[in-house]
Amino acid sequence: MASECEFIKIYNEYYQKVIRYLVRIVGANDAEDIAQEVFDKISQSLGGFRGNSKLSTWIYRIATNTAIDRLRSAGYKHSTQHSTFEEATDLDGRNGLASHDHPATDQALIRKEMSECVREFIGNLSPDYRTIIALSELEELTNKEIADILDISIENVKIRLHRARAKLKESLNDGCDFYHNEQNVLFCDRKQSQILPKIPK
């Protein structure tokens, strides 16, 4: 059984990282509650951790599975999704997605700082797509690390990431008007058809 000192060391090193990641997946309202569940699982399972994967990968896997279980639960409220990326992007001093060396066709709409409109669309992706976007673009993990966390092949990581970006790009094109600000950063505004109330006939 793992010692209390070992768990406290892990808690102190990873708690804020786990909170930041969970906010990106489930929103700020549920992040702390789920983090408590994650570290309860870590405490209970630490004695059986054999080091077959990196400690950080193991912790991300527990956090991801716990978050996805919450997202798919009947009690999860849709309204919490809207704050997920808006609040998360300010936690580490960045307001946008990380820039990677991905093909421009996949990354054109999600590589720079964007407005709340875009972050809301990310928060409305399915749990699988939202998670893989967060792991790749925000946590900046490699495809190999993501594969280990999600327990899928690297090829499946590439496929899921491509589909997640394509879905996000489609949703953004349907719902947002894009423009560049004075610093040549890509921003968007919600299309009027998406925000104006319908007038009763």
Buried (B, 14 or more C-beta within 10 A) or exposed (E): EBEEEBBEEBEEEBBEBBBBBBBBBBBBBBBEEBBEBBBEBBBEEBEEBEEEBEBBBBBBBBBBBBBBEBBEEEEBEEEBBBBBBBBBBEBEEEBBBEEEEBEEEBBBBBBBBBBBBBBBBBBBBEBBBBBBBBBBBBBEBEBEBBBBBBEBEEEBBEEBBBBBBEBBBEBBEEBBBBEEEEEEBBBBBBBEEEEEEEEEE
